[in-house]
Amino acid sequence: MMNTNLIILGVVIALIVMLIMIFNKLIRVRNQIENAISSLDALFIKRSDLLPNLITLVKQYIDYESTTLEKVTALRNVNSTSTATEDKQGTEVVKGLMLQLEAYPELKASTQFTHLQASWNEVEEQISAGRRYVSSTITNYNNAIGSFPANIIATAIGMKKREWEYASETQKQNVDAKNYF
């Protein structure tokens, strides 16, 4: 009789330990979803904060470069109207130099565009990876609550199948560069 009681006690303890382990696993996979969604939200916020600022900086540099080029052109035109003979020879050299600068300017704005494009691509790749991670964690969660015997515990504590959800609608919207140029 004593051995039977010990066996029953051992089975009950094993079942309790198993239930605790299953419960903890369910909580862990649920928390992974929350973490993944929070990380994705942070990436959407990063995109909505970073990209408009980068676009504004590039736009300001384009304006600066355009103004500089206009000043160089105006300087050339002023020098071409000079009447002094001594200035004519020097002016021709400056005029030739200005024509070369205008014809083949080293546009630094292209570097700014390249940086903007690289930053934009990086953020979009991070968002894409975040979406895959959220999807993966939701799949893991749904698999965990759908398999036996975890499904019994999940149902008992009110865990339900999760659908793909993330970020607010405004954060999900892609930044459209056309609006800034």
OpenMM code with the backbone's topology and positions (N, CA, C; nanometers):
from openmm import Vec3, app, unit

residues = "MET MET ASN THR ASN LEU ILE ILE LEU GLY VAL VAL ILE ALA LEU ILE VAL MET LEU ILE MET ILE PHE ASN LYS LEU ILE ARG VAL ARG ASN GLN ILE GLU ASN ALA ILE SER SER LEU ASP ALA LEU PHE ILE LYS ARG SER ASP LEU LEU PRO ASN LEU ILE THR LEU VAL LYS GLN TYR ILE ASP TYR GLU SER THR THR LEU GLU LYS VAL THR ALA LEU ARG ASN VAL ASN SER THR SER THR ALA THR GLU ASP LYS GLN GLY THR GLU VAL VAL LYS GLY LEU MET LEU GLN LEU GLU ALA TYR PRO GLU LEU LYS ALA SER THR GLN PHE THR HIS LEU GLN ALA SER TRP ASN GLU VAL GLU GLU GLN ILE SER ALA GLY ARG ARG TYR VAL SER SER THR ILE THR ASN TYR ASN ASN ALA ILE GLY SER PHE PRO ALA ASN ILE ILE ALA THR ALA ILE GLY MET LYS LYS ARG GLU TRP GLU TYR ALA SER GLU THR GLN LYS GLN ASN VAL ASP ALA LYS ASN TYR PHE".split()
positions = [
    Vec3(0.0809, -0.1186, 0.0000),
    Vec3(0.0000, 0.0000, 0.0000),
    Vec3(0.0861, 0.1262, 0.0000),
    Vec3(0.1919, 0.1236, 0.0778),
    Vec3(0.2820, 0.2376, 0.0859),
    Vec3(0.3487, 0.2634, -0.0484),
    Vec3(0.3873, 0.1565, -0.1176),
    Vec3(0.4501, 0.1714, -0.2485),
    Vec3(0.3522, 0.2302, -0.3503),
    Vec3(0.2286, 0.1910, -0.3430),
    Vec3(0.1275, 0.2424, -0.4356),
    Vec3(0.1062, 0.3916, -0.4139),
    Vec3(0.1014, 0.4325, -0.2874),
    Vec3(0.0853, 0.5745, -0.2552),
    Vec3(0.2051, 0.6555, -0.3051),
    Vec3(0.3241, 0.6016, -0.2903),
    Vec3(0.4443, 0.6710, -0.3378),
    Vec3(0.4447, 0.6823, -0.4902),
    Vec3(0.3987, 0.5791, -0.5564),
    Vec3(0.3922, 0.5818, -0.7029),
    Vec3(0.2901, 0.6859, -0.7482),
    Vec3(0.1749, 0.6875, -0.6832),
    Vec3(0.0714, 0.7855, -0.7178),
    Vec3(0.1223, 0.9269, -0.6902),
    Vec3(0.1874, 0.9472, -0.5772),
    Vec3(0.2445, 1.0772, -0.5430),
    Vec3(0.3492, 1.1184, -0.6461),
    Vec3(0.4333, 1.0247, -0.6868),
    Vec3(0.5352, 1.0528, -0.7886),
    Vec3(0.4734, 1.0930, -0.9220),
    Vec3(0.3663, 1.0230, -0.9614),
    Vec3(0.2975, 1.0553, -1.0874),
    Vec3(0.2332, 1.1934, -1.0779),
    Vec3(0.1705, 1.2248, -0.9654),
    Vec3(0.1063, 1.3557, -0.9465),
    Vec3(0.2108, 1.4670, -0.9518),
    Vec3(0.3230, 1.4458, -0.8830),
    Vec3(0.4304, 1.5458, -0.8845),
    Vec3(0.4848, 1.5627, -1.0265),
    Vec3(0.5035, 1.4529, -1.0983),
    Vec3(0.5522, 1.4596, -1.2369),
    Vec3(0.4535, 1.5358, -1.3252),
    Vec3(0.3240, 1.5118, -1.3064),
    Vec3(0.2225, 1.5838, -1.3839),
    Vec3(0.2231, 1.7332, -1.3522),
    Vec3(0.2372, 1.7658, -1.2239),
    Vec3(0.2419, 1.9073, -1.1836),
    Vec3(0.3640, 1.9756, -1.2447),
    Vec3(0.4788, 1.9097, -1.2384),
    Vec3(0.6012, 1.9655, -1.2974),
    Vec3(0.5828, 1.9834, -1.4483),
    Vec3(0.5231, 1.8828, -1.5137),
    Vec3(0.5003, 1.8908, -1.6575),
    Vec3(0.4058, 2.0065, -1.6911),
    Vec3(0.2999, 2.0246, -1.6124),
    Vec3(0.2059, 2.1345, -1.6349),
    Vec3(0.2738, 2.2705, -1.6166),
    Vec3(0.3581, 2.2810, -1.5151),
    Vec3(0.4315, 2.4059, -1.4914),
    Vec3(0.5250, 2.4354, -1.6084),
    Vec3(0.5933, 2.3333, -1.6580),
    Vec3(0.6848, 2.3521, -1.7709),
    Vec3(0.6083, 2.3949, -1.8967),
    Vec3(0.4940, 2.3328, -1.9203),
    Vec3(0.4125, 2.3697, -2.0369),
    Vec3(0.3613, 2.5126, -2.0217),
    Vec3(0.3126, 2.5465, -1.9030),
    Vec3(0.2639, 2.6817, -1.8778),
    Vec3(0.3747, 2.7840, -1.9018),
    Vec3(0.4930, 2.7581, -1.8475),
    Vec3(0.6055, 2.8503, -1.8656),
    Vec3(0.6437, 2.8654, -2.0130),
    Vec3(0.6383, 2.7560, -2.0880),
    Vec3(0.6691, 2.7629, -2.2313),
    Vec3(0.5665, 2.8502, -2.3030),
    Vec3(0.4401, 2.8344, -2.2694),
    Vec3(0.3359, 2.9155, -2.3323),
    Vec3(0.3553, 3.0643, -2.3021),
    Vec3(0.3886, 3.0949, -2.1795),
    Vec3(0.4142, 3.2345, -2.1415),
    Vec3(0.5352, 3.2880, -2.2178),
    Vec3(0.6387, 3.2076, -2.2300),
    Vec3(0.7606, 3.2474, -2.3009),
    Vec3(0.7310, 3.2805, -2.4480),
    Vec3(0.6564, 3.1946, -2.5168),
    Vec3(0.6275, 3.2211, -2.6586),
    Vec3(0.5328, 3.3404, -2.6750),
    Vec3(0.4422, 3.3598, -2.5801),
    Vec3(0.3563, 3.4787, -2.5851),
    Vec3(0.4398, 3.6060, -2.5679),
    Vec3(0.5341, 3.6029, -2.4752),
    Vec3(0.6204, 3.7187, -2.4530),
    Vec3(0.7114, 3.7467, -2.5727),
    Vec3(0.7512, 3.6430, -2.6442),
    Vec3(0.8330, 3.6630, -2.7644),
    Vec3(0.7558, 3.7418, -2.8698),
    Vec3(0.6267, 3.7156, -2.8807),
    Vec3(0.5447, 3.7914, -2.9758),
    Vec3(0.5418, 3.9386, -2.9362),
    Vec3(0.5173, 3.9653, -2.8096),
    Vec3(0.5120, 4.1041, -2.7629),
    Vec3(0.6450, 4.1748, -2.7877),
    Vec3(0.7547, 4.1057, -2.7613),
    Vec3(0.8869, 4.1623, -2.7854),
    Vec3(0.9089, 4.1895, -2.9341),
    Vec3(0.8706, 4.0953, -3.0187),
    Vec3(0.8882, 4.1116, -3.1635),
    Vec3(0.8054, 4.2285, -3.2159),
    Vec3(0.6824, 4.2412, -3.1692),
    Vec3(0.5965, 4.3513, -3.2132),
    Vec3(0.6527, 4.4846, -3.1656),
    Vec3(0.7011, 4.4901, -3.0428),
    Vec3(0.7611, 4.6136, -2.9914),
    Vec3(0.8845, 4.6525, -3.0716),
    Vec3(0.9657, 4.5544, -3.1067),
    Vec3(1.0850, 4.5821, -3.1875),
    Vec3(1.0463, 4.6345, -3.3250),
    Vec3(0.9441, 4.5768, -3.3840),
    Vec3(0.8983, 4.6223, -3.5152),
    Vec3(0.8402, 4.7634, -3.5061),
    Vec3(0.7654, 4.7902, -3.4007),
    Vec3(0.7140, 4.9259, -3.3795),
    Vec3(0.8288, 5.0263, -3.3723),
    Vec3(0.9357, 4.9898, -3.3022),
    Vec3(1.0520, 5.0782, -3.2914),
    Vec3(1.1133, 5.1050, -3.4287),
    Vec3(1.1153, 5.0056, -3.5146),
    Vec3(1.1689, 5.0246, -3.6499),
    Vec3(1.0797, 5.1169, -3.7328),
    Vec3(0.9483, 5.1042, -3.7181),
    Vec3(0.8581, 5.1949, -3.7898),
    Vec3(0.8771, 5.3382, -3.7414),
    Vec3(0.8939, 5.3543, -3.6120),
    Vec3(0.9177, 5.4880, -3.5569),
    Vec3(1.0506, 5.5422, -3.6076),
    Vec3(1.1522, 5.4566, -3.6113),
    Vec3(1.2826, 5.4983, -3.6635),
    Vec3(1.2685, 5.5471, -3.8071),
    Vec3(1.1941, 5.4722, -3.8885),
    Vec3(1.1756, 5.5122, -4.0283),
    Vec3(1.1022, 5.6451, -4.0367),
    Vec3(0.9955, 5.6600, -3.9594),
    Vec3(0.9172, 5.7832, -3.9690),
    Vec3(0.9922, 5.9042, -3.9136),
    Vec3(1.0894, 5.8823, -3.8263),
    Vec3(1.1706, 5.9925, -3.7740),
    Vec3(1.2934, 6.0202, -3.8607),
    Vec3(1.3622, 5.9159, -3.9014),
    Vec3(1.4910, 5.9298, -3.9696),
    Vec3(1.4776, 5.9781, -4.1131),
    Vec3(1.3941, 5.9143, -4.1907),
    Vec3(1.3910, 5.9425, -4.3343),
    Vec3(1.3492, 6.0851, -4.3688),
    Vec3(1.2450, 6.1408, -4.3087),
    Vec3(1.2140, 6.2808, -4.3412),
    Vec3(1.3294, 6.3755, -4.3070),
    Vec3(1.3992, 6.3494, -4.1973),
    Vec3(1.5127, 6.4342, -4.1611),
    Vec3(1.6272, 6.4201, -4.2605),
    Vec3(1.6565, 6.2979, -4.3030),
    Vec3(1.7610, 6.2781, -4.4036),
    Vec3(1.7232, 6.3450, -4.5353),
    Vec3(1.5986, 6.3317, -4.5746),
    Vec3(1.5530, 6.3940, -4.6992),
    Vec3(1.5662, 6.5456, -4.6900),
    Vec3(1.5319, 6.6023, -4.5762),
    Vec3(1.5451, 6.7466, -4.5569),
    Vec3(1.6909, 6.7895, -4.5674),
    Vec3(1.7816, 6.7130, -4.5067),
    Vec3(1.9240, 6.7463, -4.5163),
    Vec3(1.9737, 6.7413, -4.6600),
    Vec3(1.9360, 6.6390, -4.7332),
    Vec3(1.9775, 6.6281, -4.8734),
    Vec3(1.9207, 6.7444, -4.9534),
    Vec3(1.7967, 6.7777, -4.9283),
    Vec3(1.7329, 6.8885, -4.9987),
    Vec3(1.8057, 7.0200, -4.9697),
    Vec3(1.8438, 7.0424, -4.8446),
    Vec3(1.9174, 7.1633, -4.8086),
    Vec3(2.0522, 7.1676, -4.8791),
    Vec3(2.1187, 7.0527, -4.8886),
    Vec3(2.2479, 7.0500, -4.9559),
    Vec3(2.2315, 7.0756, -5.1052),
    Vec3(2.1257, 7.0237, -5.1642),
    Vec3(2.0996, 7.0494, -5.3064),
    Vec3(2.0782, 7.1990, -5.3285),
    Vec3(2.0017, 7.2625, -5.2403),
    Vec3(1.9792, 7.4068, -5.2511),
    Vec3(2.1110, 7.4823, -5.2380),
    Vec3(2.1938, 7.4426, -5.1422),
    Vec3(2.3247, 7.5063, -5.1233),
    Vec3(2.4103, 7.4907, -5.2485),
    Vec3(2.4148, 7.3702, -5.3026),
    Vec3(2.4965, 7.3441, -5.4210),
    Vec3(2.4445, 7.4228, -5.5411),
    Vec3(2.3150, 7.4311, -5.5558),
    Vec3(2.2551, 7.5059, -5.6657),
    Vec3(2.2888, 7.6543, -5.6545),
    Vec3(2.2789, 7.7089, -5.5330),
    Vec3(2.3126, 7.8490, -5.5097),
    Vec3(2.4592, 7.8748, -5.5412),
    Vec3(2.5466, 7.7851, -5.4996),
    Vec3(2.6896, 7.7999, -5.5269),
    Vec3(2.7156, 7.7995, -5.6769),
    Vec3(2.6533, 7.7105, -5.7490),
    Vec3(2.6712, 7.7027, -5.8936),
    Vec3(2.6192, 7.8292, -5.9617),
    Vec3(2.5085, 7.8830, -5.9124),
    Vec3(2.4556, 8.0083, -5.9674),
    Vec3(2.5528, 8.1232, -5.9434),
    Vec3(2.6160, 8.1272, -5.8264),
    Vec3(2.7135, 8.2326, -5.7964),
    Vec3(2.8354, 8.2220, -5.8872),
    Vec3(2.8812, 8.0996, -5.9116),
    Vec3(2.9957, 8.0796, -6.0010),
    Vec3(2.9602, 8.1279, -6.1414),
    Vec3(2.8398, 8.0988, -6.1859),
    Vec3(2.7947, 8.1429, -6.3184),
    Vec3(2.7871, 8.2949, -6.3240),
    Vec3(2.7340, 8.3566, -6.2206),
    Vec3(2.7250, 8.5026, -6.2159),
    Vec3(2.8633, 8.5650, -6.2165),
    Vec3(2.9580, 8.5060, -6.1448),
    Vec3(3.0952, 8.5566, -6.1420),
    Vec3(3.1568, 8.5501, -6.2806),
    Vec3(3.1336, 8.4448, -6.3520),
    Vec3(3.1871, 8.4319, -6.4875),
    Vec3(3.1282, 8.5385, -6.5785),
    Vec3(2.9988, 8.5618, -6.5654),
    Vec3(2.9338, 8.6626, -6.6493),
    Vec3(2.9848, 8.8024, -6.6185),
    Vec3(3.0126, 8.8337, -6.4910),
    Vec3(3.0681, 8.9640, -6.4538),
    Vec3(3.2073, 8.9794, -6.5128),
    Vec3(3.2892, 8.8756, -6.5020),
    Vec3(3.4255, 8.8812, -6.5543),
    Vec3(3.4270, 8.8923, -6.7066),
    Vec3(3.3287, 8.8409, -6.7750),
    Vec3(3.3275, 8.8454, -6.9214),
    Vec3(3.2932, 8.9842, -6.9737),
    Vec3(3.2356, 9.0719, -6.8910),
    Vec3(3.2026, 9.2075, -6.9347),
    Vec3(3.3138, 9.3069, -6.9033),
    Vec3(3.4230, 9.2648, -6.8449),
    Vec3(3.5351, 9.3529, -6.8114),
    Vec3(3.5973, 9.4080, -6.9393),
    Vec3(3.6400, 9.5392, -6.9379),
    Vec3(3.6943, 9.6033, -7.0577),
    Vec3(3.8441, 9.6256, -7.0510),
    Vec3(3.9050, 9.6128, -6.9394),
    Vec3(4.0495, 9.6386, -6.9280),
    Vec3(4.1269, 9.5314, -7.0028),
    Vec3(4.2309, 9.5744, -7.0788),
    Vec3(4.3097, 9.4817, -7.1599),
    Vec3(4.3856, 9.3834, -7.0725),
    Vec3(4.4395, 9.4333, -6.9616),
    Vec3(4.5145, 9.3448, -6.8730),
    Vec3(4.4240, 9.2370, -6.8130),
    Vec3(4.3038, 9.2778, -6.7841),
    Vec3(4.2109, 9.1833, -6.7230),
    Vec3(4.1598, 9.0800, -6.8228),
    Vec3(4.1652, 9.1156, -6.9512),
    Vec3(4.1112, 9.0260, -7.0533),
    Vec3(4.1815, 8.8914, -7.0524),
    Vec3(4.3156, 8.8932, -7.0463),
    Vec3(4.3888, 8.7667, -7.0493),
    Vec3(4.3596, 8.6849, -6.9237),
    Vec3(4.3620, 8.7494, -6.8083),
    Vec3(4.3311, 8.6797, -6.6835),
    Vec3(4.1868, 8.6328, -6.6805),
    Vec3(4.1018, 8.7160, -6.7342),
    Vec3(3.9604, 8.6822, -6.7383),
    Vec3(3.9350, 8.5599, -6.8248),
    Vec3(4.0077, 8.5514, -6.9367),
    Vec3(3.9909, 8.4356, -7.0249),
    Vec3(4.0268, 8.3062, -6.9519),
    Vec3(4.1320, 8.3116, -6.8709),
    Vec3(4.1707, 8.1935, -6.7935),
    Vec3(4.0611, 8.1587, -6.6940),
    Vec3(4.0134, 8.2599, -6.6206),
    Vec3(3.9075, 8.2372, -6.5220),
    Vec3(3.7805, 8.1890, -6.5918),
    Vec3(3.7504, 8.2507, -6.7070),
    Vec3(3.6311, 8.2126, -6.7826),
    Vec3(3.6381, 8.0662, -6.8260),
    Vec3(3.7539, 8.0256, -6.8751),
    Vec3(3.7720, 7.8856, -6.9151),
    Vec3(3.7559, 7.7920, -6.7965),
    Vec3(3.8108, 7.8331, -6.6835),
    Vec3(3.7987, 7.7522, -6.5622),
    Vec3(3.6528, 7.7416, -6.5185),
    Vec3(3.5825, 7.8532, -6.5228),
    Vec3(3.4416, 7.8534, -6.4837),
    Vec3(3.3586, 7.7651, -6.5768),
    Vec3(3.3881, 7.7709, -6.7064),
    Vec3(3.3153, 7.6858, -6.8007),
    Vec3(3.3372, 7.5383, -6.7687),
    Vec3(3.4595, 7.5044, -6.7335),
    Vec3(3.4877, 7.3651, -6.6979),
    Vec3(3.4132, 7.3255, -6.5708),
    Vec3(3.4121, 7.4151, -6.4729),
    Vec3(3.3415, 7.3850, -6.3480),
    Vec3(3.1923, 7.3646, -6.3723),
    Vec3(3.1361, 7.4483, -6.4616),
    Vec3(2.9937, 7.4347, -6.4896),
    Vec3(2.9632, 7.3094, -6.5719),
    Vec3(3.0520, 7.2791, -6.6649),
    Vec3(3.0283, 7.1638, -6.7518),
    Vec3(3.0461, 7.0321, -6.6774),
    Vec3(3.1414, 7.0276, -6.5871),
    Vec3(3.1718, 6.9029, -6.5153),
    Vec3(3.1799, 6.9276, -6.3655),
    Vec3(3.0728, 6.9716, -6.3044),
    Vec3(3.0817, 6.9966, -6.1598),
    Vec3(3.0916, 6.8650, -6.0838),
    Vec3(3.1674, 6.8696, -5.9794),
    Vec3(3.1747, 6.7520, -5.8917),
    Vec3(3.0596, 6.7658, -5.7937),
    Vec3(2.9506, 6.7040, -5.8268),
    Vec3(2.8291, 6.7206, -5.7480),
    Vec3(2.8364, 6.6389, -5.6201),
    Vec3(2.8472, 6.7075, -5.5104),
    Vec3(2.8512, 6.6411, -5.3805),
    Vec3(2.7122, 6.5914, -5.3417),
    Vec3(2.6104, 6.6487, -5.4017),
    Vec3(2.4742, 6.6051, -5.3693),
    Vec3(2.4547, 6.4585, -5.4040),
    Vec3(2.5269, 6.4098, -5.5042),
    Vec3(2.5136, 6.2681, -5.5394),
    Vec3(2.5591, 6.1803, -5.4233),
    Vec3(2.6606, 6.2256, -5.3503),
    Vec3(2.7052, 6.1528, -5.2314),
    Vec3(2.5957, 6.1536, -5.1256),
    Vec3(2.5290, 6.2676, -5.1117),
    Vec3(2.4203, 6.2783, -5.0144),
    Vec3(2.3040, 6.1867, -5.0528),
    Vec3(2.2736, 6.1813, -5.1828),
    Vec3(2.1678, 6.0912, -5.2289),
    Vec3(2.2051, 5.9457, -5.2024),
    Vec3(2.3312, 5.9118, -5.2253),
    Vec3(2.3769, 5.7749, -5.2012),
    Vec3(2.3624, 5.7397, -5.0535),
    Vec3(2.3997, 5.8330, -4.9665),
    Vec3(2.3853, 5.8103, -4.8218),
    Vec3(2.2378, 5.7948, -4.7844),
    Vec3(2.1532, 5.8804, -4.8405),
    Vec3(2.0093, 5.8712, -4.8142),
    Vec3(1.9550, 5.7362, -4.8589),
    Vec3(1.9927, 5.6953, -4.9795),
    Vec3(1.9441, 5.5678, -5.0327),
    Vec3(1.9922, 5.4510, -4.9469),
    Vec3(2.1185, 5.4551, -4.9047),
    Vec3(2.1725, 5.3471, -4.8210),
    Vec3(2.0994, 5.3414, -4.6866),
    Vec3(2.0763, 5.4572, -4.6260),
    Vec3(2.0050, 5.4613, -4.4976),
    Vec3(1.8621, 5.4106, -4.5135),
    Vec3(1.7988, 5.4519, -4.6196),
    Vec3(1.6610, 5.4095, -4.6460),
    Vec3(1.6552, 5.2584, -4.6658),
    Vec3(1.7461, 5.2059, -4.7472),
    Vec3(1.7501, 5.0609, -4.7702),
    Vec3(1.7739, 4.9849, -4.6407),
    Vec3(1.8635, 5.0367, -4.5573),
    Vec3(1.8937, 4.9703, -4.4300),
    Vec3(1.7698, 4.9631, -4.3412),
    Vec3(1.6989, 5.0742, -4.3297),
    Vec3(1.5784, 5.0769, -4.2464),
    Vec3(1.4729, 4.9814, -4.3020),
    Vec3(1.4533, 4.9816, -4.4334),
    Vec3(1.3535, 4.8925, -4.4936),
    Vec3(1.3918, 4.7456, -4.4754),
    Vec3(1.5211, 4.7149, -4.4844),
    Vec3(1.5658, 4.5770, -4.4610),
    Vec3(1.5429, 4.5362, -4.3159),
    Vec3(1.5666, 4.6296, -4.2229),
    Vec3(1.5417, 4.6007, -4.0821),
    Vec3(1.3922, 4.5770, -4.0574),
    Vec3(1.3082, 4.6561, -4.1218),
    Vec3(1.1637, 4.6380, -4.1071),
    Vec3(1.1215, 4.5038, -4.1648),
    Vec3(1.1766, 4.4692, -4.2792),
    Vec3(1.1445, 4.3398, -4.3405),
    Vec3(1.1860, 4.2248, -4.2489),
    Vec3(1.3045, 4.2350, -4.1909),
    Vec3(1.3508, 4.1316, -4.0972),
    Vec3(1.2616, 4.1282, -3.9734),
    Vec3(1.2198, 4.2448, -3.9261),
    Vec3(1.1302, 4.2516, -3.8111),
    Vec3(0.9957, 4.1864, -3.8389),
    Vec3(0.9446, 4.2084, -3.9586),
    Vec3(0.8171, 4.1453, -3.9962),
    Vec3(0.8308, 3.9935, -4.0002),
    Vec3(0.9429, 3.9458, -4.0546),
    Vec3(0.9653, 3.8006, -4.0581),
    Vec3(0.9749, 3.7447, -3.9164),
    Vec3(1.0412, 3.8183, -3.8268),
    Vec3(1.0551, 3.7721, -3.6889),
    Vec3(0.9189, 3.7676, -3.6188),
    Vec3(0.8372, 3.8706, -3.6391),
    Vec3(0.7030, 3.8707, -3.5801),
    Vec3(0.6237, 3.7516, -3.6323),
    Vec3(0.6284, 3.7309, -3.7619),
    Vec3(0.5564, 3.6185, -3.8220),
    Vec3(0.6039, 3.4854, -3.7645),
    Vec3(0.7335, 3.4719, -3.7480),
    Vec3(0.7911, 3.3489, -3.6930),
    Vec3(0.7474, 3.3266, -3.5484),
    Vec3(0.7484, 3.4328, -3.4682),
    Vec3(0.7090, 3.4165, -3.3277),
    Vec3(0.5601, 3.3849, -3.3157),
    Vec3(0.4791, 3.4430, -3.4026),
    Vec3(0.3358, 3.4111, -3.4008),
    Vec3(0.3141, 3.2657, -3.4403),
    Vec3(0.3881, 3.2196, -3.5399),
    Vec3(0.3778, 3.0787, -3.5803),
    Vec3(0.4189, 2.9875, -3.4657),
    Vec3(0.5292, 3.0194, -3.3978),
    Vec3(0.5740, 2.9388, -3.2832),
    Vec3(0.4680, 2.9366, -3.1729),
    Vec3(0.4093, 3.0515, -3.1455),
    Vec3(0.3047, 3.0612, -3.0438),
    Vec3(0.1840, 2.9760, -3.0823),
    Vec3(0.1372, 2.9936, -3.2060),
    Vec3(0.0201, 2.9169, -3.2509),
    Vec3(0.0476, 2.7672, -3.2494),
    Vec3(0.1688, 2.7275, -3.2854),
    Vec3(0.2052, 2.5856, -3.2783),
    Vec3(0.2063, 2.5370, -3.1340),
    Vec3(0.2576, 2.6214, -3.0437),
    Vec3(0.2662, 2.5816, -2.9028),
    Vec3(0.1273, 2.5637, -2.8414),
    Vec3(0.0361, 2.6568, -2.8687),
    Vec3(-0.0970, 2.6451, -2.8073),
    Vec3(-0.1856, 2.5448, -2.8801),
    Vec3(-0.1437, 2.5010, -2.9970),
    Vec3(-0.2247, 2.4062, -3.0721),
    Vec3(-0.1852, 2.2615, -3.0538),
    Vec3(-0.0732, 2.2378, -2.9884),
    Vec3(-0.0267, 2.0989, -2.9738),
    Vec3(-0.0666, 2.0431, -2.8366),
    Vec3(-0.0883, 1.9136, -2.8346),
    Vec3(-0.1291, 1.8442, -2.7116),
    Vec3(-0.0072, 1.8184, -2.6248),
    Vec3(-0.0127, 1.8335, -2.4992),
    Vec3(-0.1208, 1.8709, -2.4087),
    Vec3(-0.1261, 2.0210, -2.3799),
    Vec3(-0.0380, 2.0983, -2.4450),
    Vec3(-0.0357, 2.2426, -2.4204),
    Vec3(-0.1679, 2.3084, -2.4577),
    Vec3(-0.2381, 2.2529, -2.5562),
    Vec3(-0.3652, 2.3135, -2.5967),
    Vec3(-0.4685, 2.3107, -2.4838),
    Vec3(-0.4627, 2.2120, -2.3985),
    Vec3(-0.5554, 2.2039, -2.2846),
    Vec3(-0.5264, 2.3176, -2.1869),
    Vec3(-0.3991, 2.3362, -2.1562),
    Vec3(-0.3595, 2.4434, -2.0632),
    Vec3(-0.3874, 2.5793, -2.1260),
    Vec3(-0.3536, 2.5955, -2.2548),
    Vec3(-0.3758, 2.7227, -2.3239),
    Vec3(-0.5237, 2.7603, -2.3228),
    Vec3(-0.6091, 2.6647, -2.3480),
    Vec3(-0.7533, 2.6898, -2.3454),
    Vec3(-0.7983, 2.7258, -2.2043),
    Vec3(-0.7448, 2.6571, -2.1052),
    Vec3(-0.7833, 2.6817, -1.9657),
    Vec3(-0.7443, 2.8219, -1.9197),
    Vec3(-0.6337, 2.8746, -1.9690),
    Vec3(-0.5899, 3.0080, -1.9248),
    Vec3(-0.6261, 3.1174, -2.0260),
    Vec3(-0.7046, 3.0817, -2.1267),
    Vec3(-0.7582, 3.1816, -2.2193),
    Vec3(-0.6671, 3.2240, -2.3328),
    Vec3(-0.5673, 3.1454, -2.3630),
    Vec3(-0.4799, 3.1789, -2.4756),
    Vec3(-0.5488, 3.1387, -2.6050),
    Vec3(-0.5479, 3.2314, -2.7001),
    Vec3(-0.6119, 3.2059, -2.8287),
    Vec3(-0.5111, 3.2250, -2.9408),
    Vec3(-0.5460, 3.1700, -3.0547),
    Vec3(-0.4610, 3.1822, -3.1727),
    Vec3(-0.4406, 3.3299, -3.2051),
    Vec3(-0.3169, 3.3668, -3.2379),
    Vec3(-0.2837, 3.5059, -3.2712),
    Vec3(-0.2783, 3.5233, -3.4215),
    Vec3(-0.3202, 3.6393, -3.4644),
    Vec3(-0.3097, 3.6763, -3.6055),
    Vec3(-0.1961, 3.7768, -3.6189),
    Vec3(-0.1539, 3.7953, -3.7385),
    Vec3(-0.0452, 3.8888, -3.7715),
    Vec3(-0.0930, 4.0294, -3.7393),
    Vec3(-0.0276, 4.0929, -3.6442),
    Vec3(-0.0608, 4.2303, -3.6084),
    Vec3(0.0670, 4.3035, -3.5703),
    Vec3(0.0739, 4.4294, -3.6051),
    Vec3(0.1902, 4.5086, -3.5693),
    Vec3(0.1629, 4.6560, -3.5936),
    Vec3(0.2232, 4.7410, -3.5166),
    Vec3(0.2285, 4.8856, -3.5349),
    Vec3(0.0959, 4.9514, -3.5714),
    Vec3(0.0901, 5.0788, -3.5466),
    Vec3(-0.0285, 5.1554, -3.5833),
    Vec3(-0.0270, 5.1826, -3.7336),
    Vec3(-0.1401, 5.2215, -3.7850),
    Vec3(-0.1515, 5.2445, -3.9298),
    Vec3(-0.0565, 5.3539, -3.9774),
    Vec3(-0.0405, 5.4606, -3.9006),
    Vec3(0.0477, 5.5690, -3.9442),
    Vec3(0.1935, 5.5253, -3.9451),
    Vec3(0.2311, 5.4400, -3.8519),
    Vec3(0.3691, 5.3921, -3.8483),
    Vec3(0.3970, 5.2929, -3.9598),
    Vec3(0.2951, 5.2213, -4.0038),
    Vec3(0.3140, 5.1230, -4.1100),
    Vec3(0.3291, 5.1893, -4.2460),
    Vec3(0.2807, 5.3123, -4.2578),
    Vec3(0.2864, 5.3796, -4.3870),
    Vec3(0.4310, 5.4083, -4.4250),
    Vec3(0.4614, 5.3796, -4.5491),
    Vec3(0.5949, 5.4044, -4.6010),
    Vec3(0.6136, 5.5544, -4.6200),
    Vec3(0.7353, 5.6018, -4.5996),
    Vec3(0.7672, 5.7416, -4.6229),
    Vec3(0.7836, 5.7601, -4.7731),
    Vec3(0.7088, 5.8544, -4.8311),
    Vec3(0.7145, 5.8791, -4.9748),
    Vec3(0.8035, 5.9997, -4.9997),
    Vec3(0.9168, 5.9777, -5.0636),
    Vec3(1.0141, 6.0845, -5.0878),
    Vec3(0.9573, 6.1938, -5.1775),
    Vec3(0.8604, 6.1602, -5.2627),
    Vec3(0.8021, 6.2607, -5.3525),
    Vec3(0.7426, 6.3766, -5.2738),
    Vec3(0.6941, 6.3493, -5.1563),
    Vec3(0.6330, 6.4545, -5.0758),
    Vec3(0.7353, 6.5555, -5.0252),
    Vec3(0.8624, 6.5192, -5.0301),
    Vec3(0.9659, 6.6058, -4.9754),
    Vec3(1.0431, 6.6813, -5.0828),
    Vec3(1.0296, 6.6413, -5.2074),
    Vec3(1.1060, 6.7066, -5.3149),
    Vec3(1.0144, 6.7813, -5.4086),
] * unit.nanometer
topology = app.Topology()
chain = topology.addChain("A")
for resn in residues:
    res = topology.addResidue(resn, chain)
    for name in ("N", "CA", "C"):
        topology.addAtom(name, app.Element.getBySymbol(name[0]), res)
